[in-house]
Amino acid sequence: MLTNCQINNFQITSQIGSGAYGLVFHAVDMITENEYAVKAVVKASSVSEVGKPTTQDNLKKSTVLQTQLYHYFKSFQNKLFLPSIDLDSIQKLSNAQLARAPHYKEIALHLKVHSHANIVTIHQVLESPLATFIVMDYYPRDLFTSIVDQKYFSSNGLLIKKVFLQLCSALDHCHHMGVYHCDIKPENILLDTDDTIYLCDFGLSTTCQYLAPNVCIGSSYYMAPERILYTNENTQDTTVTSFPTATGDIWSLGIILINLTCIRNPWLKAHQTEDNTFSYFTRDSNVLKKILPISDQLYRLVTRILQLNPYNRIDIRTLMSEVANITSFTNDNGPLSTVPKLSEELYNTFIIGDKGMSLKEILRSYHDDEDADERQSYDSYPSSSITSTPTDENTTPAAYAETTPYSSDVDEVVLKANKAIGINNSFMLDLQDDKPQQQNPQCSTLPLLQANLSTITNYSTSNVNADGFHWLPNYK
């Protein structure tokens, strides 16, 4: 429906996914010819968020958004020219601000961790009155298709170790940064042509270290039992009111390890009364050896992951070490019945990669060099003509500065020049109708978002005047 539509330099070629609050498109940059995935996230005001959405609700919402986007593109002759939001300004949004603009929560948490080599990179965030568009790296395969349809891992134990260790590394990074994914499943794990994995979709992620029992967050196949049906028998403690969020992600890792080695799930959901297999497992974990072709080594490891008591589950670092040293995945005398231990060199290659300096490191280095050159160039400006924007150092953790290599060093220089001639580059989100508006100088509210000027390379200078930027007709 939305093929041959254009957003800035990105030509949409097809729709490749949909969910509760958004659609995902394949797009090509018409300048570089690079491929990207563009996720259109519906704004909170466009969707009712009462209760937990069902599959039918998700289909309705995605269909409504698809129809709205179709008419929106059509009204502009299938070509949209949208402002690009500075990524650093999104990370600086406070929890209170994110609560009023919830469609930015996923973006902010994703940006907080996307510097990791095994997490999908966000390149641009484009704002429109209808939806927010997230431009990310595109990968043609997901782990589910590779496991189930292609049987890609059925005879390669080293490849299983590689993708699983990379997933653990990405998740460990998220937890270290205080982000808990809460929806780890094969569909949210992408692969490139070198079989390197990339974690994506932070739509259900949270920064809460603890969650109350029976809070259903995630997909049923991979959801930990304390999030589905908590009983005191699991912990022998009647006073428990919350569980660590990180251990829920670790439970999901255990199910994915079974997926990779056995090409199946052990149960439909970890519900003691609605799933007979899981009910048997809670009474005798040996049932896993009866229903799955797992080796004794893998059985011992899986039972350390799938502990009913979340506090007893193995930690990610120990899990990575155990997987690296395991010598057998299955007991069927097949290709996975014998797998080599990983040497330290091969382990580091799997985790760090063998391509030398990563693209993200190259970009960070490029921005650092560019920033130094531009700062030196602008030292010649009269100090009275360029004023810096005051910032509150307490509003953003220092760690944010190193979170993403796609910072706006170029923008800082352009902002200074624009300030000198009276151009305003900031705009706020109108939280009543979610439409970006030019900042009112009389308003006491600080600007929520900043324009990313370095991406505006294909717009006419007629779009700039002393009042600010006007990318969209009737945008106010």
Number of C-alpha atoms within 10 A of each C-alpha: 10 18 15 13 21 21 18 20 20 25 21 21 15 16 18 13 13 19 17 20 23 22 21 19 23 24 27 20 16 13 8 9 12 12 19 22 25 28 24 24 24 23 22 18 15 16 14 10 10 6 6 9 14 10 11 9 14 16 16 14 23 21 17 15 23 20 13 15 18 16 13 16 16 14 11 13 11 17 18 20 20 19 23 22 21 22 23 22 18 21 23 17 20 14 11 9 15 17 12 16 20 16 20 22 24 18 21 21 23 26 24 23 26 23 22 20 22 27 26 23 24 21 16 19 23 21 20 19 18 19 23 22 24 20 22 20 16 20 18 12 16 18 25 20 14 18 19 16 10 11 13 16 22 19 14 13 20 18 17 20 25 21 24 22 23 23 24 20 22 23 26 20 19 23 19 11 16 17 23 28 26 25 23 29 22 22 16 15 23 24 19 13 9 6 13 19 26 25 27 20 18 21 22 14 20 18 14 12 15 15 19 15 17 15 13 18 18 22 14 18 16 26 26 31 26 25 21 19 16 19 16 12 11 14 16 10 10 9 8 11 10 14 18 15 23 24 26 27 25 27 24 23 25 18 24 24 20 20 20 27 23 19 19 14 16 19 17 15 20 26 22 19 10 12 13 15 19 22 16 14 18 19 10 10 18 14 15 18 15 9 10 18 19 23 20 14 16 23 20 13 17 23 16 17 23 25 19 22 17 22 12 13 19 19 15 21 12 10 20 18 13 15 22 22 15 17 19 21 27 23 18 11 11 11 15 24 18 16 19 14 17 19 11 10 8 16 19 12 13 21 20 17 16 11 8 8 10 13 12 17 15 12 15 18 13 13 18 15 13 14 18 12 11 16 15 10 11 14 9 8 11 9 9 7 11 17 13 10 9 6 8 6 8 7 10 15 10 10 9 15 13 13 19 23 22 20 20 21 18 17 19 19 19 17 21 19 17 16 17 13 12 13 17 19 22 20 20 18 20 16 13 9 13 20 18 19 15 20 20 13 9 6 8 7 10 12 16 20 21 20 23 27 19 15 18 15 10 9 12 9 9 8 11 15 13 12 12 17 19 18 16 15 8 6 12 11
